[in-house]
Amino acid sequence: DLSNSLATFGFRGEALAGICAMGDMTVCTRTADDSMASLLVYDHYGKLTSTTPAAREAGTTVSARDLFKRLPVRHREFM
């Protein structure tokens, strides 16, 4: 389970920290060896706030919601 041992997003994953800062980010992930997936929820600073069991096939989905919500000027441009 990566959520217990992951200390940094890594070089390419730093973009994920930027997504966290701009919106609400979740990651749902499951390896072929796992019986259940994990839904990881991150705060706006990129810190893991919760991990809950989830159902999904093997793979990973990164979801970003409410992009630019904290930046009202940018948010209006995308409405």
OpenMM code with the backbone's topology and positions (N, CA, C; nanometers):
from openmm import Vec3, app, unit

residues = "ASP LEU SER ASN SER LEU ALA THR PHE GLY PHE ARG GLY GLU ALA LEU ALA GLY ILE CYS ALA MET GLY ASP MET THR VAL CYS THR ARG THR ALA ASP ASP SER MET ALA SER LEU LEU VAL TYR ASP HIS TYR GLY LYS LEU THR SER THR THR PRO ALA ALA ARG GLU ALA GLY THR THR VAL SER ALA ARG ASP LEU PHE LYS ARG LEU PRO VAL ARG HIS ARG GLU PHE MET".split()
positions = [
    Vec3(0.0839, -0.1176, 0.0000),
    Vec3(0.0000, 0.0000, 0.0000),
    Vec3(0.0889, 0.1245, 0.0000),
    Vec3(0.0875, 0.1965, -0.1089),
    Vec3(0.1731, 0.3144, -0.1234),
    Vec3(0.1385, 0.4271, -0.0275),
    Vec3(0.0131, 0.4376, 0.0134),
    Vec3(-0.0257, 0.5504, 0.0978),
    Vec3(0.0460, 0.5509, 0.2321),
    Vec3(0.0970, 0.4367, 0.2770),
    Vec3(0.1678, 0.4312, 0.4045),
    Vec3(0.3158, 0.4616, 0.3913),
    Vec3(0.3711, 0.4471, 0.2709),
    Vec3(0.5147, 0.4650, 0.2555),
    Vec3(0.5529, 0.5805, 0.1642),
    Vec3(0.4561, 0.6460, 0.1011),
    Vec3(0.4852, 0.7533, 0.0073),
    Vec3(0.5152, 0.8822, 0.0825),
    Vec3(0.6371, 0.9339, 0.0665),
    Vec3(0.6749, 1.0563, 0.1356),
    Vec3(0.6757, 1.1760, 0.0420),
    Vec3(0.6910, 1.1517, -0.0877),
    Vec3(0.6939, 1.2592, -0.1852),
    Vec3(0.6298, 1.2109, -0.3142),
    Vec3(0.5781, 1.3024, -0.3933),
    Vec3(0.5192, 1.2660, -0.5208),
    Vec3(0.6261, 1.2329, -0.6253),
    Vec3(0.7524, 1.2689, -0.6006),
    Vec3(0.8577, 1.2463, -0.6985),
    Vec3(0.8633, 1.3577, -0.8005),
    Vec3(0.9597, 1.3498, -0.8915),
    Vec3(0.9830, 1.4579, -0.9882),
    Vec3(0.8615, 1.4837, -1.0761),
    Vec3(0.8135, 1.3832, -1.1467),
    Vec3(0.6975, 1.4025, -1.2348),
    Vec3(0.5693, 1.4234, -1.1566),
    Vec3(0.5612, 1.3650, -1.0410),
    Vec3(0.4411, 1.3771, -0.9606),
    Vec3(0.4236, 1.5118, -0.8935),
    Vec3(0.5219, 1.5993, -0.9029),
    Vec3(0.5062, 1.7317, -0.8429),
    Vec3(0.3890, 1.8065, -0.9039),
    Vec3(0.3510, 1.7697, -1.0251),
    Vec3(0.2318, 1.8303, -1.0855),
    Vec3(0.1085, 1.7998, -1.0016),
    Vec3(0.1071, 1.6851, -0.9351),
    Vec3(-0.0064, 1.6506, -0.8494),
    Vec3(-0.0198, 1.7487, -0.7340),
    Vec3(0.0914, 1.7964, -0.6814),
    Vec3(0.0865, 1.8962, -0.5740),
    Vec3(0.0237, 2.0255, -0.6264),
    Vec3(0.0540, 2.0605, -0.7510),
    Vec3(-0.0069, 2.1787, -0.8111),
    Vec3(-0.1568, 2.1621, -0.8280),
    Vec3(-0.2000, 2.0415, -0.8648),
    Vec3(-0.3428, 2.0140, -0.8777),
    Vec3(-0.4105, 2.0242, -0.7415),
    Vec3(-0.3449, 1.9738, -0.6383),
    Vec3(-0.4002, 1.9834, -0.5018),
    Vec3(-0.4216, 2.1288, -0.4627),
    Vec3(-0.3277, 2.2138, -0.4992),
    Vec3(-0.3359, 2.3553, -0.4623),
    Vec3(-0.4507, 2.4256, -0.5348),
    Vec3(-0.4872, 2.3770, -0.6533),
    Vec3(-0.5872, 2.4446, -0.7346),
    Vec3(-0.7275, 2.3863, -0.7225),
    Vec3(-0.7399, 2.2654, -0.6684),
    Vec3(-0.8721, 2.2028, -0.6602),
    Vec3(-0.8737, 2.0894, -0.5599),
    Vec3(-0.9794, 2.0107, -0.5645),
    Vec3(-0.9942, 1.8954, -0.4759),
    Vec3(-0.9481, 1.7711, -0.5514),
    Vec3(-0.8456, 1.7029, -0.5000),
    Vec3(-0.7882, 1.5891, -0.5706),
    Vec3(-0.8063, 1.4600, -0.4933),
    Vec3(-0.8451, 1.3550, -0.5658),
    Vec3(-0.8516, 1.2204, -0.5112),
    Vec3(-0.7804, 1.1255, -0.6068),
    Vec3(-0.7295, 1.0175, -0.5508),
    Vec3(-0.6666, 0.9123, -0.6294),
    Vec3(-0.7307, 0.7811, -0.5864),
    Vec3(-0.7834, 0.7073, -0.6827),
    Vec3(-0.8372, 0.5742, -0.6554),
    Vec3(-0.7452, 0.4760, -0.7257),
    Vec3(-0.6852, 0.3840, -0.6490),
    Vec3(-0.5841, 0.2969, -0.7062),
    Vec3(-0.5953, 0.1547, -0.6528),
    Vec3(-0.5624, 0.0599, -0.7406),
    Vec3(-0.5606, -0.0808, -0.7013),
    Vec3(-0.4618, -0.1547, -0.7897),
    Vec3(-0.3774, -0.2359, -0.7277),
    Vec3(-0.2884, -0.3227, -0.8039),
    Vec3(-0.3607, -0.4538, -0.8317),
    Vec3(-0.3080, -0.5317, -0.9237),
    Vec3(-0.3691, -0.6605, -0.9574),
    Vec3(-0.3655, -0.7564, -0.8383),
    Vec3(-0.2701, -0.7384, -0.7473),
    Vec3(-0.2567, -0.8257, -0.6310),
    Vec3(-0.3493, -0.7891, -0.5156),
    Vec3(-0.4042, -0.6671, -0.5155),
    Vec3(-0.4910, -0.6224, -0.4069),
    Vec3(-0.6340, -0.6687, -0.4283),
    Vec3(-0.7030, -0.6991, -0.3187),
    Vec3(-0.8430, -0.7388, -0.3290),
    Vec3(-0.9355, -0.6174, -0.3318),
    Vec3(-0.8919, -0.5057, -0.2742),
    Vec3(-0.9704, -0.3822, -0.2705),
    Vec3(-0.8831, -0.2667, -0.3167),
    Vec3(-0.9475, -0.1659, -0.3715),
    Vec3(-0.8780, -0.0436, -0.4096),
    Vec3(-0.8726, 0.0496, -0.2893),
    Vec3(-0.7922, 0.1533, -0.2997),
    Vec3(-0.7846, 0.2573, -0.1967),
    Vec3(-0.8212, 0.3905, -0.2597),
    Vec3(-0.9096, 0.4632, -0.1939),
    Vec3(-0.9440, 0.5982, -0.2356),
    Vec3(-0.8665, 0.6933, -0.1451),
    Vec3(-0.7734, 0.7666, -0.2043),
    Vec3(-0.6864, 0.8584, -0.1309),
    Vec3(-0.7357, 1.0007, -0.1529),
    Vec3(-0.7557, 1.0745, -0.0454),
    Vec3(-0.8010, 1.2129, -0.0534),
    Vec3(-0.6896, 1.3015, 0.0006),
    Vec3(-0.6564, 1.4057, -0.0754),
    Vec3(-0.5470, 1.4963, -0.0393),
    Vec3(-0.6016, 1.6348, -0.0083),
    Vec3(-0.5344, 1.7056, 0.0842),
    Vec3(-0.5736, 1.8432, 0.1137),
    Vec3(-0.5072, 1.9370, 0.0124),
    Vec3(-0.5254, 2.0663, 0.0312),
    Vec3(-0.4761, 2.1645, -0.0650),
    Vec3(-0.3250, 2.1843, -0.0586),
    Vec3(-0.2612, 2.1202, 0.0382),
    Vec3(-0.1151, 2.1268, 0.0503),
    Vec3(-0.0486, 1.9985, 0.0006),
    Vec3(-0.1284, 1.9047, -0.0492),
    Vec3(-0.0747, 1.7789, -0.0995),
    Vec3(-0.0544, 1.6726, 0.0071),
    Vec3(-0.1084, 1.6952, 0.1252),
    Vec3(-0.0982, 1.5963, 0.2333),
    Vec3(-0.2182, 1.5024, 0.2292),
    Vec3(-0.1920, 1.3748, 0.2501),
    Vec3(-0.2970, 1.2743, 0.2522),
    Vec3(-0.3867, 1.2970, 0.3733),
    Vec3(-0.5176, 1.3138, 0.3503),
    Vec3(-0.6088, 1.3383, 0.4616),
    Vec3(-0.6928, 1.2163, 0.4974),
    Vec3(-0.7197, 1.1294, 0.3995),
    Vec3(-0.7955, 1.0085, 0.4324),
    Vec3(-0.7703, 0.8998, 0.3284),
    Vec3(-0.7847, 0.7774, 0.3750),
    Vec3(-0.7758, 0.6590, 0.2901),
    Vec3(-0.8948, 0.5705, 0.3231),
    Vec3(-0.9737, 0.5385, 0.2228),
    Vec3(-1.0891, 0.4521, 0.2435),
    Vec3(-1.0890, 0.3408, 0.1386),
    Vec3(-1.1421, 0.2242, 0.1745),
    Vec3(-1.1527, 0.1163, 0.0762),
    Vec3(-1.2499, 0.1557, -0.0346),
    Vec3(-1.2224, 0.1092, -0.1548),
    Vec3(-1.3085, 0.1402, -0.2688),
    Vec3(-1.3126, 0.0200, -0.3620),
    Vec3(-1.4092, 0.0200, -0.4508),
    Vec3(-1.4212, -0.0863, -0.5501),
    Vec3(-1.3806, -0.0322, -0.6864),
    Vec3(-1.2899, -0.1004, -0.7534),
    Vec3(-1.2504, -0.0673, -0.8898),
    Vec3(-1.1634, -0.1789, -0.9439),
    Vec3(-1.1485, -0.1835, -1.0738),
    Vec3(-1.0581, -0.2779, -1.1363),
    Vec3(-0.9154, -0.2311, -1.1133),
    Vec3(-0.8184, -0.3162, -1.1446),
    Vec3(-0.6777, -0.2782, -1.1283),
    Vec3(-0.6478, -0.1551, -1.2131),
    Vec3(-0.5772, -0.0608, -1.1538),
    Vec3(-0.5413, 0.0634, -1.2226),
    Vec3(-0.5500, 0.1811, -1.1282),
    Vec3(-0.5328, 0.2999, -1.1833),
    Vec3(-0.5332, 0.4222, -1.1032),
    Vec3(-0.6112, 0.5307, -1.1761),
    Vec3(-0.6926, 0.6036, -1.1014),
    Vec3(-0.7651, 0.7187, -1.1543),
    Vec3(-0.7359, 0.8378, -1.0644),
    Vec3(-0.6893, 0.9467, -1.1245),
    Vec3(-0.6664, 1.0725, -1.0532),
    Vec3(-0.7798, 1.1659, -1.0922),
    Vec3(-0.8515, 1.2180, -0.9928),
    Vec3(-0.9644, 1.3074, -1.0189),
    Vec3(-0.9383, 1.4432, -0.9569),
    Vec3(-0.9686, 1.5473, -1.0327),
    Vec3(-0.9571, 1.6852, -0.9826),
    Vec3(-1.0933, 1.7514, -0.9997),
    Vec3(-1.1434, 1.8099, -0.8919),
    Vec3(-1.2731, 1.8768, -0.8953),
    Vec3(-1.2582, 2.0193, -0.8442),
    Vec3(-1.3508, 2.1026, -0.8853),
    Vec3(-1.3563, 2.2430, -0.8412),
    Vec3(-1.2244, 2.3155, -0.8674),
    Vec3(-1.1685, 2.2930, -0.9871),
    Vec3(-1.0446, 2.3632, -1.0223),
    Vec3(-1.0680, 2.5141, -1.0198),
    Vec3(-0.9722, 2.5868, -0.9683),
    Vec3(-0.9723, 2.7339, -0.9592),
    Vec3(-1.0800, 2.7887, -0.8666),
    Vec3(-1.1419, 2.7035, -0.7858),
    Vec3(-1.2460, 2.7515, -0.6943),
    Vec3(-1.1905, 2.8537, -0.5952),
    Vec3(-1.0667, 2.8344, -0.5525),
    Vec3(-1.0063, 2.9268, -0.4575),
    Vec3(-0.9499, 3.0523, -0.5235),
    Vec3(-0.9546, 3.0569, -0.6553),
    Vec3(-0.9118, 3.1751, -0.7301),
    Vec3(-1.0319, 3.2270, -0.8085),
    Vec3(-1.1160, 3.3088, -0.7458),
    Vec3(-1.2434, 3.3478, -0.8062),
    Vec3(-1.2304, 3.4077, -0.9464),
    Vec3(-1.1252, 3.4820, -0.9737),
    Vec3(-1.1094, 3.5433, -1.1059),
    Vec3(-1.0946, 3.4342, -1.2113),
    Vec3(-1.0097, 3.3357, -1.1865),
    Vec3(-0.9897, 3.2263, -1.2807),
    Vec3(-1.1140, 3.1381, -1.2892),
    Vec3(-1.1795, 3.1183, -1.1780),
    Vec3(-1.2968, 3.0319, -1.1741),
    Vec3(-1.4047, 3.0863, -1.2686),
    Vec3(-1.4263, 3.2187, -1.2695),
    Vec3(-1.5281, 3.2788, -1.3550),
    Vec3(-1.4940, 3.2615, -1.5026),
    Vec3(-1.3668, 3.2590, -1.5383),
    Vec3(-1.3276, 3.2434, -1.6789),
    Vec3(-1.3664, 3.1075, -1.7328),
    Vec3(-1.3752, 3.0061, -1.6466),
    Vec3(-1.4059, 2.8715, -1.6917),
    Vec3(-1.5530, 2.8352, -1.6736),
    Vec3(-1.6336, 2.9258, -1.6273),
    Vec3(-1.7767, 2.8988, -1.6075),
    Vec3(-1.8530, 2.9244, -1.7352),
] * unit.nanometer
topology = app.Topology()
chain = topology.addChain("A")
for resn in residues:
    res = topology.addResidue(resn, chain)
    for name in ("N", "CA", "C"):
        topology.addAtom(name, app.Element.getBySymbol(name[0]), res)
